[in-house]
Amino acid sequence: GDSVTQMEGPVTLSEEAFLTINCTYTATGYPSLFWYVQYPGEGLQLLLKATKADDKGSNKGFEATYRKETTSFHLEKGSVQVSDSAVYFCALINTGNQFYFGTGTSLTVIP
Amino acid sequence: EPEVTQTPSHQVTQMGQEVILRCVPISNHLYFYWYRQILGQKVEFLVSFYNNEISEKSEIFDDQFSVERPDGSNFTLKIRSTKLEDSAMYFCASSLTQNNSPLHFGNGTRLTVT
């Protein structure tokens, strides 16, 4: 069945460091891919998405490129801030209307 | 920006009691969902709801669970007789369309069963 695997955390970075959170997926057909972010005490918020191969989703300095050849959708940011501290979830939706989420990666950015 | 709102933010209940978790989806959205997240684990799909009926449910969503849209705005999840393992964060979500449409989540209800 469809599934998402993302790198385990927690991840701790210094401010202005480069961030990569790996995400790979298993799915038949052509899923759409998403990154959601969960700030402390809040719900899941859509961060970015890509709906077809080679699409790049971007938002708030974060980017992820839909790579069909490697079935990956890694999240990157060139310079993280303390305010980026949150839990990041990779997700996919395929045919039908069910989202599949990864386990989440906790990021802490220290000043 | 329109939001999905959930109440209460935290619910504590005793094992065997019934709980109702409430959600107000975004007003023009047509598809409604419940997900849950047990502490430290994946966000898991429970059920989707469209046109006043369940369109899909997971194996977690057994006879203890039910959903309802009692009026034009609320979407509720009822757990008939809570168990300790029902303790989790429950997220409501809604989307405008079905395929490839992002979900908009509420802030969640933390359910603690003692």
Interface residues (C-beta under 8 A of the other chain):
Chain A: S32 F34 Y36 G41 E42 G43 L44 Q45 L46 K49 T51 F89 A91 I93 T95 G96 N97 Q98 F99 Y100 F101 G102 T103 G104
Chain B: V4 Q6 Y31 Y33 Y35 Q41 K42 V43 E44 F45 S48 Y50 S55 E56 F91 A93 S95 Q98 N99 N100 P102 L103 H104 F105 G106 N107 G108
